Amino acid sequence: MRKYTLALDSALKADQRTEHLDGTVHFAIRERSSVQMMLKRLIDIGSSLTVLLLGFPFLLAIALLIKLTSRGPVFFRQRRIGEEGRPFSLFKFRTMKADADDCIHREFAQNFIHGKMSQTTLDGKSNNLYKITNDPRETSVGGFLRRTSLDELPQFINILRGEMTIVGPRPPLEYEYEHYDEWHKLRLKVRPGLTGLWQVSGRSTVPFHEMVKLDLYYIENWSLMMDLKIMARTIPVMLAGTGGY
């Protein structure tokens, strides 16, 4: 069992459920048997092949829709931080205009991670989401793809390549990772996932520190049964577009 002890920051100290008498947070990753990990990998490979092969006509339809409604490539490659801080290229269907500037998201990400904002919108209206809404950079179909998480389907390629798994913490962007405190980085002690507790617990309605704690809870209490339950809960969340922007 790998154990970690870190000083709590002010935001985490405010949560009495995680505060210890000595002002530290204790986090342990239980050793996982080779059989468990082999089964998890087999589920990853089987699910990826099923989606990419049997779902090819559906994926092709999305690709054609993107190509016919906006200028630019169908796919979007984005550099992300994976397990143990290793970078990799993540695949997505493109939902932004080809000339979109990431300055808006860079500023949002910094504020979001440091807890400086709880609401973000670009049209002057208030909301209860920890996400940029009404983003002018989105294409005409981009908003729908993002709300339903269909833009994430190409990540089954990353899963097949072994860079990601189906269930696990979401991989951050490089400029997001730069703002992480040390305890935030513990969420990347395992392979990043396509879905996880955050996605089935409100997604964009969950603040950053709570998202990290959900990831740490998942890592500490992981089991194949937990993975299957999260996978089963993910589909209804996708169809409903709950918290997705």
C-alpha positions as CSV (number, residue, x, y, z in Angstrom):
1,M,0.0,0.0,0.0
2,R,1.4,3.4,-1.1
3,K,0.8,6.0,1.6
4,Y,1.0,9.8,1.2
5,T,0.8,12.6,3.9
6,L,0.4,16.2,2.8
7,A,-0.4,19.5,4.5
8,L,-4.0,20.6,3.9
9,D,-4.5,23.9,2.1
10,S,-7.0,26.4,3.3
11,A,-9.7,25.2,1.0
12,L,-9.5,21.6,2.1
13,K,-9.3,22.6,5.8
14,A,-12.7,24.1,5.4
15,D,-14.1,20.6,4.9
16,Q,-14.3,19.0,8.3
17,R,-14.8,15.6,6.8
18,T,-11.2,15.5,5.6
19,E,-9.4,17.4,8.3
20,H,-7.1,15.6,10.7
21,L,-5.9,16.7,14.1
22,D,-2.4,17.3,12.9
23,G,-3.5,19.4,9.9
24,T,-2.6,16.8,7.3
25,V,-4.5,14.7,4.8
26,H,-3.6,11.0,4.6
27,F,-4.1,9.2,1.4
28,A,-3.3,5.6,0.5
29,I,-3.4,3.6,-2.7
30,R,-4.2,0.0,-2.0
31,E,-2.2,-2.6,-3.9
32,R,-4.2,-4.0,-6.8
33,S,-3.8,-7.7,-7.8
34,S,-2.5,-8.5,-11.2
35,V,-5.7,-10.3,-11.9
36,Q,-7.8,-7.3,-11.1
37,M,-5.7,-5.0,-13.3
38,M,-5.8,-7.6,-16.1
39,L,-9.6,-7.7,-15.9
40,K,-9.7,-3.9,-15.9
41,R,-7.5,-3.8,-19.0
42,L,-9.6,-6.4,-20.8
43,I,-12.7,-4.4,-20.1
44,D,-11.0,-1.4,-21.6
45,I,-9.9,-3.2,-24.7
46,G,-13.2,-5.0,-25.2
47,S,-15.3,-1.8,-24.7
48,S,-13.0,0.3,-27.0
49,L,-13.1,-2.2,-29.8
50,T,-16.9,-2.5,-29.5
51,V,-17.4,1.3,-29.7
52,L,-14.9,1.9,-32.4
53,L,-16.0,-1.0,-34.7
54,L,-19.7,-1.5,-34.1
55,G,-20.2,2.3,-33.5
56,F,-18.2,3.3,-36.6
57,P,-21.3,4.4,-38.6
58,F,-22.4,6.6,-35.8
59,L,-18.9,8.1,-35.3
60,L,-18.7,8.7,-39.1
61,A,-22.1,10.5,-39.0
62,I,-20.7,12.8,-36.2
63,A,-17.6,13.4,-38.2
64,L,-19.6,14.3,-41.3
65,L,-21.8,16.7,-39.3
66,I,-18.7,18.5,-38.0
67,K,-17.1,18.7,-41.4
68,L,-20.3,20.0,-43.1
69,T,-21.1,22.7,-40.5
70,S,-17.7,24.3,-39.7
71,R,-14.3,24.9,-41.2
72,G,-11.4,22.8,-39.9
73,P,-10.4,19.2,-39.0
74,V,-12.9,16.7,-37.6
75,F,-10.6,15.7,-34.7
76,F,-8.9,17.8,-32.1
77,R,-5.7,16.6,-30.5
78,Q,-5.0,18.1,-27.1
79,R,-1.9,17.6,-24.9
80,R,-3.0,16.3,-21.5
81,I,-1.2,15.1,-18.3
82,G,-1.6,11.4,-17.6
83,E,-0.6,8.9,-14.9
84,E,2.3,10.1,-12.8
85,G,2.5,13.4,-14.7
86,R,3.3,11.9,-18.1
87,P,1.9,13.9,-21.0
88,F,0.0,12.4,-23.9
89,S,-2.1,13.5,-26.9
90,L,-5.9,13.2,-26.2
91,F,-8.3,12.8,-29.0
92,K,-11.7,14.6,-29.2
93,F,-14.2,15.5,-31.9
94,R,-13.7,19.2,-32.6
95,T,-16.4,21.4,-31.0
96,M,-14.6,24.8,-31.3
97,K,-14.1,27.0,-34.3
98,A,-10.7,26.4,-36.0
99,D,-9.3,29.8,-35.0
100,A,-10.5,29.6,-31.4
101,D,-8.3,31.3,-28.8
102,D,-7.7,29.4,-25.5
103,C,-7.1,32.5,-23.4
104,I,-10.7,32.4,-22.1
105,H,-10.3,28.9,-20.9
106,R,-6.8,29.5,-19.4
107,E,-8.1,32.3,-17.3
108,F,-11.1,30.3,-16.2
109,A,-9.0,27.2,-15.4
110,Q,-6.7,29.3,-13.1
111,N,-9.6,30.8,-11.2
112,F,-11.5,27.6,-11.0
113,I,-8.5,25.6,-9.5
114,H,-7.7,28.4,-7.0
115,G,-11.4,28.7,-6.0
116,K,-11.7,32.3,-7.0
117,M,-15.0,31.8,-8.8
118,S,-18.1,29.7,-8.5
119,Q,-20.0,31.0,-11.5
120,T,-18.8,31.7,-15.1
121,T,-20.8,32.8,-18.1
122,L,-20.0,34.8,-21.2
123,D,-23.5,36.4,-21.7
124,G,-23.9,38.3,-18.4
125,K,-26.3,35.8,-17.0
126,S,-25.6,34.0,-13.7
127,N,-25.5,30.3,-13.4
128,N,-24.6,27.6,-10.9
129,L,-22.0,25.9,-13.1
130,Y,-18.3,25.6,-12.8
131,K,-17.9,25.8,-16.5
132,I,-17.8,28.4,-19.3
133,T,-21.3,28.6,-20.8
134,N,-22.5,30.3,-24.0
135,D,-19.0,30.1,-25.3
136,P,-18.8,32.0,-28.7
137,R,-15.9,29.7,-29.7
138,E,-18.2,26.7,-30.1
139,T,-19.4,25.6,-33.5
140,S,-23.1,25.2,-34.3
141,V,-23.0,21.5,-33.2
142,G,-20.3,21.9,-30.7
143,G,-22.5,22.7,-27.8
144,F,-24.7,19.6,-28.3
145,L,-21.6,17.4,-28.6
146,R,-20.2,18.8,-25.4
147,R,-23.4,18.6,-23.4
148,T,-23.8,14.9,-24.3
149,S,-20.1,14.1,-24.1
150,L,-20.2,12.7,-27.6
151,D,-17.1,14.8,-28.4
152,E,-15.2,12.5,-26.0
153,L,-15.9,9.2,-28.0
154,P,-12.5,9.4,-29.9
155,Q,-10.8,8.9,-26.5
156,F,-11.5,5.2,-26.9
157,I,-8.5,5.3,-29.2
158,N,-6.5,6.6,-26.2
159,I,-7.9,3.8,-24.1
160,L,-7.0,1.2,-26.7
161,R,-3.5,2.6,-26.8
162,G,-3.2,2.2,-23.0
163,E,-2.9,6.0,-22.3
164,M,-6.3,6.1,-20.6
165,T,-8.8,3.8,-19.0
166,I,-12.6,3.8,-19.1
167,V,-13.1,4.8,-15.4
168,G,-10.6,7.1,-13.7
169,P,-9.8,10.7,-13.0
170,R,-10.0,13.1,-15.9
171,P,-6.6,14.1,-17.3
172,P,-5.9,17.8,-17.0
173,L,-4.5,20.2,-19.6
174,E,-0.8,21.2,-19.1
175,Y,-1.7,24.7,-18.1
176,E,-4.2,23.4,-15.6
177,Y,-1.6,21.1,-14.1
178,E,0.7,24.0,-13.6
179,H,-1.7,25.5,-11.0
180,Y,-2.1,22.2,-9.0
181,D,-1.2,22.0,-5.4
182,E,0.7,18.9,-4.4
183,W,-2.4,17.2,-3.0
184,H,-4.2,17.8,-6.3
185,K,-1.5,15.8,-8.1
186,L,-2.4,12.7,-6.2
187,R,-5.4,12.3,-8.5
188,L,-2.9,11.3,-11.2
189,K,-1.4,8.4,-9.3
190,V,-3.5,6.2,-11.5
191,R,-4.3,6.1,-15.2
192,P,-6.7,8.8,-16.3
193,G,-10.2,7.9,-17.4
194,L,-13.0,8.7,-19.8
195,T,-15.6,8.8,-17.0
196,G,-15.5,8.8,-13.3
197,L,-17.2,9.7,-10.0
198,W,-17.1,13.4,-11.0
199,Q,-19.0,12.8,-14.2
200,V,-21.8,10.9,-12.5
201,S,-21.9,13.3,-9.5
202,G,-22.9,16.5,-11.2
203,R,-20.0,17.2,-13.6
204,S,-19.9,21.0,-14.1
205,T,-21.9,21.6,-11.0
206,V,-19.1,20.3,-8.8
207,P,-16.3,22.7,-7.7
208,F,-12.6,21.7,-8.3
209,H,-11.7,20.8,-4.7
210,E,-14.7,18.5,-4.5
211,M,-13.8,17.0,-7.8
212,V,-10.3,16.1,-6.5
213,K,-11.7,14.6,-3.4
214,L,-14.1,12.4,-5.5
215,D,-11.1,11.2,-7.4
216,L,-9.1,10.4,-4.3
217,Y,-12.1,8.6,-2.9
218,Y,-12.3,6.5,-6.1
219,I,-8.6,5.7,-6.0
220,E,-8.7,4.6,-2.3
221,N,-11.8,2.5,-2.7
222,W,-11.4,1.2,-6.2
223,S,-12.9,-2.1,-7.3
224,L,-14.1,-3.6,-10.5
225,M,-17.7,-3.5,-9.2
226,M,-17.3,0.3,-8.6
227,D,-16.1,0.7,-12.2
228,L,-19.1,-1.2,-13.5
229,K,-21.5,0.9,-11.4
230,I,-19.9,4.2,-12.7
231,M,-20.0,2.9,-16.3
232,A,-23.7,2.1,-15.9
233,R,-24.5,5.5,-14.4
234,T,-22.5,7.3,-17.1
235,I,-24.9,6.6,-20.0
236,P,-28.0,8.1,-18.4
237,V,-26.0,11.2,-17.5
238,M,-24.8,11.5,-21.1
239,L,-28.3,11.2,-22.5
240,A,-29.7,13.8,-20.1
241,G,-26.7,16.1,-20.6
242,T,-26.6,16.6,-16.8
243,G,-24.0,19.3,-15.9
244,G,-22.4,19.1,-19.4
245,Y,-21.4,22.2,-21.2
